[in-house]
Amino acid sequence: MFKKISLMLTVCLLVLGTFTSCFASMGGPGEKIRIMCYGDSNTWGFTQRPNVKRWPSNVRWPGVLQKELGDNYTIIEEGLSSRTAGEDNYDNGLNEAIQYELNFNGRPTLMPLIKSHIPLDCVVIMLGTNDIKVRFHKTPEEVTANVERLVKMINNSCDPEKEWYGYGVPKVLVVAPVPVYATKASFAAKNAASRELGHLYKEMAERNGVEFLDAEDYVKVPGMPDGIHLTAEQHKVLGEAIAAKIKSMNLK
């Protein structure tokens, strides 16, 4: 009888061990640290170089972030040119038949993307540059409120129904974008306003208990001729700064 009980316990432990190993590969201890980078054209990697519209993946700051953090991390790029933090924007260059099928507003797409990529340990948000455009008539405080709404959405993204399949709520790192020094009419009148976002985002991040980094501390002025977009070297500097910040957050 004792031998039978011992055999049964051994089988149960083997089964449990197999189950635990499977679980570990699905968001448990064996899973890489997963970070989603949610931004606009300066996350997508827009460049004004002749005949090239996007920096290569290893040049863009999320690619630099991947290199700096190493193989224990998975960096998910979710950059979209013209994305706002909260303003409806259908100025997408598509023909009239489908123009309104693409809204560059980043608010309605945030939750579907988070659910698509879970488990997530961190979401890095670098938005607000497009919200400050002249045609939206938004103050820096209103742009900050748009970003704050995204932060609150993430902080409250796990409900009693286990909507995220039992995974925890990701941490948030808010990055205030590099201020614009644009000559384009769509931005020029708002250049000074864009420089207000840094301190406003910092206060907002503290209010919501999330991490903060001011890109202007590392990149003072966008280096591309339009005064809006980043050079390859600036992507490198920013990616390294965000990597250092991520390391300090002790995600796992």
C-alpha positions as CSV (number, residue, x, y, z in Angstrom):
1,M,0.0,0.0,0.0
2,F,2.8,2.4,0.9
3,K,4.6,1.7,-2.4
4,K,1.3,2.5,-4.3
5,I,0.9,5.8,-2.5
6,S,4.5,6.7,-3.1
7,L,4.1,5.9,-6.8
8,M,0.9,8.0,-7.0
9,L,2.6,11.0,-5.3
10,T,5.6,10.7,-7.7
11,V,3.2,10.7,-10.7
12,C,1.4,13.7,-9.3
13,L,4.6,15.6,-8.8
14,L,5.7,14.9,-12.3
15,V,2.4,16.1,-13.7
16,L,2.6,19.2,-11.5
17,G,6.1,19.9,-12.6
18,T,5.1,19.7,-16.2
19,F,2.2,22.0,-15.7
20,T,4.4,24.5,-13.8
21,S,6.9,24.5,-16.7
22,C,4.2,25.2,-19.2
23,F,2.8,28.0,-17.0
24,A,6.3,29.5,-16.7
25,S,6.5,29.8,-20.5
26,M,3.2,31.7,-20.6
27,G,4.0,34.8,-18.6
28,G,5.6,33.2,-15.6
29,P,9.3,33.2,-14.5
30,G,10.5,31.9,-17.9
31,E,9.0,34.8,-19.9
32,K,11.1,37.7,-21.2
33,I,10.4,41.2,-19.8
34,R,8.0,42.7,-22.4
35,I,7.8,46.4,-23.1
36,M,5.5,48.2,-25.5
37,C,6.7,51.5,-26.9
38,Y,3.6,53.6,-27.7
39,G,4.4,56.8,-29.7
40,D,4.2,58.8,-32.9
41,S,6.6,59.4,-35.8
42,N,9.6,59.9,-33.4
43,T,9.0,56.3,-32.2
44,W,8.2,55.0,-35.8
45,G,11.4,56.6,-36.9
46,F,10.5,59.2,-39.5
47,T,13.4,60.7,-41.3
48,Q,13.8,63.4,-44.0
49,R,16.7,61.7,-45.7
50,P,16.3,61.6,-49.5
51,N,14.3,58.6,-50.7
52,V,14.1,57.1,-47.2
53,K,11.2,57.8,-44.9
54,R,12.1,55.6,-41.9
55,W,15.2,54.9,-39.9
56,P,16.2,51.2,-39.9
57,S,15.1,49.1,-36.9
58,N,18.5,49.1,-35.3
59,V,18.7,52.9,-35.5
60,R,15.2,53.8,-34.1
61,W,15.2,54.3,-30.3
62,P,13.1,51.2,-29.6
63,G,15.8,49.2,-31.5
64,V,18.5,50.9,-29.4
65,L,16.5,50.1,-26.3
66,Q,16.4,46.4,-27.3
67,K,20.2,46.4,-27.9
68,E,20.9,48.1,-24.5
69,L,18.6,45.8,-22.5
70,G,19.6,42.6,-24.2
71,D,18.0,39.2,-24.8
72,N,16.0,39.0,-21.6
73,Y,13.7,41.7,-22.9
74,T,11.2,41.9,-25.8
75,I,10.6,45.4,-27.1
76,I,7.4,45.9,-29.0
77,E,7.3,48.9,-31.3
78,E,4.0,50.6,-31.6
79,G,4.9,53.9,-33.3
80,L,2.6,55.6,-35.8
81,S,3.3,58.9,-37.6
82,S,0.8,61.6,-36.7
83,R,-0.6,59.7,-33.7
84,T,-2.1,62.0,-31.1
85,A,-2.7,61.2,-27.4
86,G,-6.3,62.1,-27.6
87,E,-7.3,64.2,-30.6
88,D,-9.3,62.8,-33.5
89,N,-7.1,63.1,-36.6
90,Y,-8.2,61.8,-40.0
91,D,-5.6,63.8,-41.9
92,N,-4.1,60.6,-43.2
93,G,-3.5,61.0,-46.9
94,L,-6.0,58.2,-47.8
95,N,-8.6,58.7,-50.6
96,E,-12.0,59.9,-49.6
97,A,-13.6,56.4,-49.8
98,I,-11.5,55.1,-46.8
99,Q,-10.2,58.3,-45.2
100,Y,-12.4,57.9,-42.1
101,E,-11.3,54.3,-41.6
102,L,-8.0,55.5,-40.1
103,N,-8.0,57.8,-37.1
104,F,-4.6,58.7,-35.7
105,N,-6.1,59.2,-32.2
106,G,-4.0,57.0,-29.9
107,R,-6.7,56.7,-27.2
108,P,-9.1,54.2,-28.9
109,T,-6.3,52.0,-30.1
110,L,-4.3,51.8,-26.8
111,M,-6.4,49.1,-25.0
112,P,-6.7,46.8,-28.1
113,L,-2.9,46.9,-28.5
114,I,-2.3,46.2,-24.9
115,K,-4.6,43.2,-25.0
116,S,-3.0,42.1,-28.2
117,H,0.5,42.1,-26.7
118,I,-0.1,40.9,-23.1
119,P,1.7,39.9,-21.0
120,L,3.3,43.3,-20.7
121,D,5.6,44.4,-17.9
122,C,5.8,48.1,-19.0
123,V,4.3,50.5,-21.5
124,V,6.4,53.5,-22.5
125,I,4.3,56.4,-23.7
126,M,5.9,59.2,-25.7
127,L,3.0,61.3,-27.2
128,G,1.8,64.8,-27.3
129,T,3.8,66.4,-30.1
130,N,0.9,66.1,-32.6
131,D,-1.7,67.2,-30.0
132,I,0.1,70.5,-29.8
133,K,-0.5,71.2,-33.5
134,V,-2.0,74.6,-34.2
135,R,-5.2,73.2,-35.7
136,F,-6.2,71.4,-32.5
137,H,-6.2,74.6,-30.5
138,K,-5.0,72.8,-27.3
139,T,-3.1,74.2,-24.4
140,P,-0.1,72.3,-22.9
141,E,-2.4,71.5,-20.0
142,E,-5.0,70.0,-22.3
143,V,-2.3,67.9,-24.1
144,T,-1.1,66.7,-20.7
145,A,-4.7,65.7,-19.8
146,N,-4.8,63.6,-23.0
147,V,-1.7,61.7,-21.9
148,E,-3.0,61.4,-18.3
149,R,-6.1,59.7,-19.6
150,L,-3.9,57.1,-21.3
151,V,-2.0,56.6,-18.1
152,K,-5.2,56.1,-16.1
153,M,-6.5,53.6,-18.7
154,I,-3.4,51.5,-18.2
155,N,-3.4,51.8,-14.4
156,N,-7.0,50.6,-14.3
157,S,-6.7,48.0,-17.1
158,C,-7.1,44.9,-14.9
159,D,-10.7,44.3,-13.6
160,P,-12.3,41.7,-11.3
161,E,-13.3,39.7,-14.4
162,K,-9.7,39.0,-15.1
163,E,-10.0,40.7,-18.5
164,W,-6.3,40.4,-19.0
165,Y,-6.4,36.6,-18.4
166,G,-4.9,37.0,-15.0
167,Y,-1.8,39.0,-15.9
168,G,-0.9,42.0,-13.9
169,V,-1.2,45.6,-14.8
170,P,1.9,46.9,-16.7
171,K,4.0,49.6,-15.2
172,V,4.0,52.9,-17.1
173,L,6.9,55.1,-18.2
174,V,5.8,58.5,-19.5
175,V,8.4,60.2,-21.7
176,A,7.9,63.9,-22.4
177,P,8.8,64.4,-26.1
178,V,11.6,66.6,-27.4
179,P,10.1,70.1,-27.9
180,V,9.6,71.2,-31.5
181,Y,11.4,74.0,-33.2
182,A,9.4,73.8,-36.4
183,T,9.1,76.3,-39.2
184,K,6.0,74.5,-40.6
185,A,2.8,76.5,-40.1
186,S,1.1,73.5,-38.6
187,F,3.5,73.7,-35.6
188,A,5.4,77.0,-35.6
189,A,3.0,79.0,-33.4
190,K,3.1,76.2,-30.8
191,N,6.8,75.8,-30.5
192,A,6.9,77.6,-27.2
193,A,3.9,75.6,-25.9
194,S,5.7,72.3,-26.7
195,R,8.4,73.3,-24.2
196,E,5.8,73.4,-21.4
197,L,5.1,69.7,-21.7
198,G,8.1,68.5,-19.7
199,H,7.3,69.9,-16.3
200,L,3.5,69.3,-16.8
201,Y,4.1,65.6,-17.6
202,K,6.4,65.3,-14.6
203,E,3.7,66.6,-12.3
204,M,1.1,64.3,-14.0
205,A,3.3,61.2,-13.6
206,E,3.9,61.9,-9.9
207,R,0.1,62.4,-9.5
208,N,-0.6,59.0,-11.0
209,G,2.3,57.1,-9.4
210,V,4.1,56.3,-12.7
211,E,7.7,56.7,-13.9
212,F,8.8,59.8,-15.9
213,L,11.6,60.8,-18.2
214,D,12.0,64.1,-20.0
215,A,13.5,63.6,-23.4
216,E,14.7,67.2,-23.5
217,D,17.2,66.3,-20.8
218,Y,19.0,64.3,-23.4
219,V,18.0,65.8,-26.7
220,K,17.6,69.6,-26.6
221,V,16.5,70.3,-30.2
222,P,15.2,67.9,-33.0
223,G,18.1,67.6,-35.4
224,M,16.2,67.0,-38.7
225,P,15.6,70.1,-40.9
226,D,11.9,70.2,-40.0
227,G,12.7,70.9,-36.4
228,I,10.3,68.0,-35.4
229,H,12.1,64.7,-36.0
230,L,15.2,63.1,-34.6
231,T,18.5,62.2,-36.2
232,A,20.1,58.8,-36.0
233,E,22.4,60.0,-33.2
234,Q,19.5,61.5,-31.3
235,H,17.6,58.2,-31.5
236,K,20.7,56.5,-30.0
237,V,21.0,59.0,-27.2
238,L,17.3,58.7,-26.4
239,G,17.2,54.9,-26.6
240,E,20.2,54.7,-24.2
241,A,18.5,57.1,-21.7
242,I,15.3,55.1,-21.7
243,A,17.2,51.9,-21.3
244,A,18.9,53.2,-18.2
245,K,15.6,54.3,-16.8
246,I,14.0,50.9,-17.5
247,K,16.8,49.2,-15.7
248,S,16.2,51.3,-12.7
249,M,12.5,50.3,-12.6
250,N,13.3,46.7,-11.6
251,L,10.4,45.3,-13.7
252,K,11.0,41.7,-12.6
